[in-house]
Amino acid sequence: MTSCSVPVLTSKEVVEAKSVLPADWRADLTQPASLDLQPAVLELLRRTTSRLPQDIIDALVAGRNAEEAGSRGANTLDTMIENVVLADDHGAPLCQDTGTVIFWVRHPLGISQRRVKAQIRAAVAEATKRSWLRPNCVAAMSGKNPGNNLDPFFETHPVIHFEEWEHPTVEVQVMLKGGGCENVGAQYRLPDAALGAGRDLKGVRKCIIDAVVKAQGQGCSPGILGVCIGGDRVVGYERSKELLLRKLNTENPNPEWATFEQALLTDLNSLGIGPMGYGGKTTLLGLFVEELWRHPASFYVSISYMCWSSRRMVLRVEANGTAVFE
């Protein structure tokens, strides 16, 4: 093993200097009917597509340091880390697949979700025009691409989840989820005779291991798993994807699940799949698990897989109208 230093990204000052959001921009949250979030969301997309979160960078470096010097796994992680620095330097997308664009919007009473949705869509179209996003929205059967990342029915792309809350602030979280990692997500219905998995913790564990083994690096590993136990087919998948917003260095608030996550992560990284399936000790960067309530007749284990290029960011519009990006 050799030591790989943590790359230094461009400073906050450099990022701010390249911002498309005017320095004096303020949102007037006292006038919810006229609130315009489009400029701030456009800047959110600019930053998200080119700048990897620090917790992901730290995990990539730790994975690189765990690999044998000169191995395919080590060389692959070296390339990924170099890619992170180059994308940040040039303000270019971290990956040519900028993914499905997914938003979670939390807002106080009085703000029109219809208006905010239109503003987000306008920001996505502008980000696509500027080549910060690849046009990834196509008609299912014909493959027709409108070229702007907008479905014509205002329903399926970008994906926008809304929640009203009691805080005086607005929070917009975005995730860019690549098609390759989406393809290796999985949902299991327990009991599963083929896996020998019952409706218990051992059964859940077998499902997770099976999903990682079947992926074999095709989800652009090292990956991150969001695992939802319970719910119905839709809620389970939605929640498993939202779990991917969690930072790698945060512990599960449930001590039992925290222990389960750490133990299983160690086991999964012993499978030898490694970065991009080339072999090695770094198959996953993280594993997040949550348990939901379910119908007595149904027991689902829903697994969302995120690639190493885990592009996510938060825009927080404070009560005084200033924009904070985290």
BANU-459963 format. One record per residue (C-alpha): x, y, z. Coordinates in Angstrom, 2 decimals, always signed. Layout:
      c1      c2      c3
       X       Y       Z
...
This chain:
      c1      c2      c3
   +0.00   +0.00   +0.00
   +1.10   +3.59   -0.69
   -0.16   +6.89   +0.61
   -2.22   +9.13   -1.64
   -2.71  +12.71   -0.46
   -6.13  +14.35   -0.35
   -6.45  +16.57   -3.44
   -6.86  +20.29   -2.89
   -9.89  +21.66   -4.70
  -10.25  +25.24   -5.82
  -10.90  +27.67   -3.00
  -14.28  +29.00   -2.00
  -13.22  +32.37   -3.39
  -12.53  +30.87   -6.83
  -15.87  +29.06   -6.81
  -17.67  +32.27   -5.86
  -15.83  +34.21   -8.57
  -17.22  +31.83  -11.21
  -20.75  +32.01   -9.82
  -23.62  +32.86  -12.15
  -25.61  +34.06   -9.15
  -25.21  +37.82   -8.63
  -23.39  +38.68   -5.40
  -26.29  +40.87   -4.28
  -28.96  +38.24   -5.01
  -31.58  +37.95   -2.29
  -34.82  +35.99   -2.13
  -37.70  +37.81   -0.46
  -39.29  +35.06   +1.63
  -41.79  +37.57   +3.03
  -43.37  +37.65   -0.44
  -43.83  +33.95   -1.25
  -46.09  +34.66   -4.21
  -43.25  +36.40   -6.07
  -40.38  +34.17   -4.94
  -37.96  +33.34   -7.75
  -35.45  +30.56   -7.04
  -34.36  +29.99  -10.64
  -31.03  +31.90  -10.47
  -29.97  +30.12   -7.26
  -30.97  +26.69   -8.61
  -28.95  +27.35  -11.78
  -25.88  +28.06   -9.65
  -26.64  +24.94   -7.58
  -26.53  +22.83  -10.75
  -23.29  +24.48  -11.94
  -21.55  +23.56   -8.71
  -23.05  +20.08   -8.34
  -22.06  +18.81  -11.76
  -18.36  +19.67  -11.36
  -17.51  +19.56   -7.65
  -17.52  +16.31   -5.67
  -18.47  +16.50   -1.95
  -15.48  +16.35   +0.41
  -16.68  +13.21   +2.20
  -16.67  +11.32   -1.11
  -13.19  +12.60   -1.94
  -11.90  +11.52   +1.47
  -13.39   +8.05   +0.99
  -11.83   +7.68   -2.47
   -8.43   +8.60   -1.05
   -8.88   +6.14   +1.84
   -9.82   +3.44   -0.67
   -6.80   +4.26   -2.81
   -4.53   +3.96   +0.21
   -5.99   +0.54   +1.00
   -5.10   -0.88   -2.42
   -1.80   -2.49   -3.36
   +0.58   -0.09   -5.11
   +0.54   -0.56   -8.87
   -2.61   -2.70   -8.83
   -5.51   -2.09  -11.22
   -7.64   -1.04   -8.28
   -5.07   +1.54   -7.14
   -4.53   +2.88  -10.65
   -8.27   +3.17  -11.23
   -8.77   +5.14   -8.03
   -5.81   +7.35   -8.96
   -7.58   +8.17  -12.22
  -10.83   +8.92  -10.42
   -9.08  +11.31   -8.01
   -7.31  +13.01  -10.93
  -10.69  +13.35  -12.63
  -12.10  +15.07   -9.52
   -9.35  +17.71   -9.59
   -9.59  +18.33  -13.35
  -13.38  +18.72  -13.27
  -13.13  +21.18  -10.42
  -10.32  +23.17  -12.08
  -12.19  +23.52  -15.37
  -15.73  +23.73  -14.00
  -16.59  +20.76  -16.23
  -18.92  +17.82  -15.50
  -17.31  +15.10  -13.37
  -18.80  +12.49  -15.69
  -20.15  +12.66  -19.23
  -23.36  +11.14  -17.85
  -24.82  +13.90  -15.69
  -27.60  +11.52  -14.79
  -31.21  +11.86  -13.84
  -31.69  +15.20  -12.07
  -33.52  +14.71   -8.76
  -34.58  +17.48   -6.37
  -35.91  +17.51   -2.83
  -37.48  +20.86   -1.94
  -38.51  +21.80   +1.60
  -40.31  +25.11   +2.05
  -42.46  +27.12   +4.48
  -46.22  +27.63   +4.16
  -47.36  +29.91   +1.37
  -44.83  +29.11   -1.35
  -46.35  +27.84   -4.58
  -44.99  +24.44   -5.51
  -46.28  +24.96   -9.04
  -44.21  +28.13   -9.44
  -41.09  +26.61   -7.88
  -41.43  +23.59  -10.15
  -41.52  +25.83  -13.21
  -38.44  +27.72  -11.94
  -36.49  +24.50  -11.37
  -37.39  +23.26  -14.83
  -36.22  +26.55  -16.34
  -32.92  +26.26  -14.45
  -32.43  +22.68  -15.66
  -33.08  +23.74  -19.27
  -30.58  +26.59  -18.96
  -27.95  +24.32  -17.34
  -28.42  +21.90  -20.24
  -28.03  +24.73  -22.76
  -24.73  +25.66  -21.09
  -23.56  +21.99  -21.27
  -23.42  +21.63  -17.48
  -26.00  +18.86  -17.92
  -26.19  +16.33  -20.73
  -29.68  +16.05  -22.28
  -30.68  +12.75  -20.68
  -34.48  +12.88  -20.97
  -35.85  +10.81  -23.86
  -39.22   +9.32  -24.80
  -39.35   +5.73  -23.58
  -40.24   +3.99  -26.86
  -38.99   +6.27  -29.62
  -35.91   +7.59  -27.81
  -36.82  +11.09  -29.03
  -34.75  +13.66  -27.18
  -36.14  +17.20  -26.72
  -32.60  +18.36  -25.94
  -33.48  +20.33  -22.82
  -33.84  +17.65  -20.09
  -37.55  +18.43  -19.72
  -40.36  +15.94  -20.20
  -43.35  +17.63  -21.87
  -45.80  +16.55  -19.18
  -44.11  +18.25  -16.18
  -43.98  +14.90  -14.35
  -40.95  +12.66  -14.82
  -37.85  +14.79  -15.50
  -36.45  +16.51  -13.63
  -37.78  +14.59  -10.63
  -38.96  +16.98   -7.89
  -40.10  +16.00   -4.40
  -41.79  +18.68   -2.27
  -42.28  +18.87   +1.47
  -43.73  +21.74   +3.50
  -42.02  +22.38   +6.82
  -42.19  +24.81   +9.74
  -38.78  +26.44   +9.22
  -38.59  +29.96   +7.75
  -35.96  +28.81   +5.23
  -36.09  +27.04   +1.87
  -33.88  +24.01   +1.26
  -33.23  +22.55   -2.18
  -31.21  +19.33   -2.38
  -30.14  +17.95   -5.73
  -28.71  +14.62   -6.80
  -27.35  +13.76  -10.23
  -27.81   +9.99  -10.54
  -26.10   +8.29  -13.46
  -27.87   +5.72  -15.60
  -25.25   +3.03  -15.06
  -25.64   +2.98  -11.29
  -29.42   +3.24  -11.62
  -29.38   +0.10  -13.77
  -27.86   -2.03  -10.99
  -30.34   -1.00   -8.31
  -32.55   -3.87   -7.16
  -35.70   -4.69   -5.25
  -36.28   -8.00   -3.47
  -39.50   -9.54   -2.20
  -39.03  -11.74   +0.83
  -39.10  -14.62   +1.32
  -36.93  -15.35   -1.71
  -36.51  -19.08   -2.28
  -33.75  -18.66   -4.88
  -31.57  -16.77   -2.38
  -32.68  -18.79   +0.60
  -33.61  -15.44   +2.16
  -36.35  -15.21   +4.76
  -38.05  -12.25   +6.41
  -35.28  -11.58   +8.88
  -31.95   -9.78   +9.15
  -30.08  -12.66   +7.53
  -32.47  -12.49   +4.60
  -31.92   -8.75   +4.22
  -28.17   -9.29   +4.31
  -28.38  -11.93   +1.55
  -30.31   -9.48   -0.65
  -27.69   -6.75   -0.27
  -24.80   -9.10   -0.97
  -26.60  -10.51   -4.01
  -27.15   -7.01   -5.44
  -23.46   -6.09   -5.08
  -22.25   -9.39   -6.54
  -24.58   -9.05   -9.53
  -23.44   -5.46  -10.14
  -19.77   -6.59  -10.40
  -18.58   -3.02  -10.77
  -21.04   -2.16  -13.55
  -22.51   +0.65  -11.44
  -19.12   +2.42  -11.60
  -17.83   +1.16   -8.30
  -16.73   +1.91   -5.68
  -20.37   +2.61   -5.03
  -22.66   +3.69   -2.24
  -25.80   +1.79   -1.29
  -29.06   +3.15   +0.03
  -31.12   +0.27   +1.45
  -34.74   +0.62   +2.52
  -36.37   -2.28   +4.36
  -40.15   -2.21   +4.25
  -42.60   +0.23   +2.72
  -44.32   -0.62   -0.57
  -42.60   -0.93   -3.94
  -42.70   +2.81   -4.66
  -41.97   +4.22   -1.20
  -39.15   +1.74   -0.65
  -37.32   +2.76   -3.80
  -37.90   +6.47   -3.24
  -36.57   +6.31   +0.31
  -33.58   +4.15   -0.63
  -32.57   +6.82   -3.14
  -33.03   +9.67   -0.65
  -30.70   +7.86   +1.76
  -27.89   +8.54   -0.71
  -28.00  +12.19   +0.36
  -26.49  +11.19   +3.70
  -22.82  +12.06   +4.19
  -20.46   +9.12   +4.45
  -19.08  +10.23   +7.80
  -22.48  +10.40   +9.52
  -23.54   +7.50  +11.71
  -26.96   +5.87  +11.50
  -29.05   +7.28  +14.39
  -30.20   +3.73  +15.17
  -27.24   +2.01  +16.94
  -28.28   -1.46  +15.78
  -28.42   -0.39  +12.15
  -25.15   +1.50  +12.54
  -23.47   -1.72  +13.65
  -25.11   -3.65  +10.81
  -23.94   -1.08   +8.23
  -20.32   -1.15   +9.35
  -20.09   -4.93   +9.62
  -21.69   -5.53   +6.23
  -19.62   -2.81   +4.54
  -16.48   -4.60   +5.73
  -17.78   -7.91   +4.38
  -18.76   -6.43   +1.01
  -15.32   -4.88   +0.58
  -13.79   -8.32   +1.12
  -15.50   -9.70   -2.02
  -12.59   -8.61   -4.22
  -14.77   -6.86   -6.83
  -12.93   -3.56   -6.44
  -13.07   -0.30   -8.41
  -14.96   -0.70  -11.70
  -14.91   -4.45  -11.10
  -11.14   -4.67  -11.74
  -10.46   -6.32   -8.41
   -9.35   -4.84   -5.12
  -10.38   -3.96   -1.60
  -12.63   -1.00   -2.38
  -15.96   -2.17   -3.74
  -18.17   +0.21   -1.72
  -17.55   +3.59   -0.12
  -20.63   +3.49   +2.07
  -23.83   +1.71   +3.04
  -26.95   +3.38   +4.44
  -29.87   +1.38   +5.83
  -33.30   +2.43   +7.03
  -36.31   +0.43   +8.22
  -39.88   +1.47   +7.35
  -43.26   +0.08   +8.29
  -44.94   -2.25   +5.81
  -48.11   -4.16   +4.98
  -48.18   -7.54   +6.79
  -48.36   -9.40   +3.47
  -45.38   -7.62   +1.89
  -41.70   -7.48   +2.73
  -39.52   -5.53   +0.30
  -35.82   -4.75   +0.38
  -35.18   -1.83   -2.00
  -31.58   -1.04   -2.96
  -30.39   +2.09   -4.74
  -26.81   +2.07   -5.99
  -24.84   +5.30   -6.42
  -21.61   +5.44   -8.43
  -18.34   +6.82   -7.04
  -19.16  +10.18   -8.67
  -21.81  +10.89   -6.05
  -22.89  +14.36   -7.11
  -25.13  +15.97   -4.52
  -25.40  +19.43   -3.00
  -27.72  +21.55   -0.88
  -28.94  +25.08   -1.55
  -30.25  +26.76   +1.57
  -32.08  +30.06   +1.25
  -31.90  +31.66   +4.68
  -34.68  +33.72   +6.26
  -32.83  +36.90   +5.24
  -32.84  +35.74   +1.60
  -29.16  +34.85   +1.21
  -28.13  +31.67   -0.60
  -25.81  +29.15   +1.05
  -24.39  +26.17   -0.87
  -23.27  +23.10   +1.05
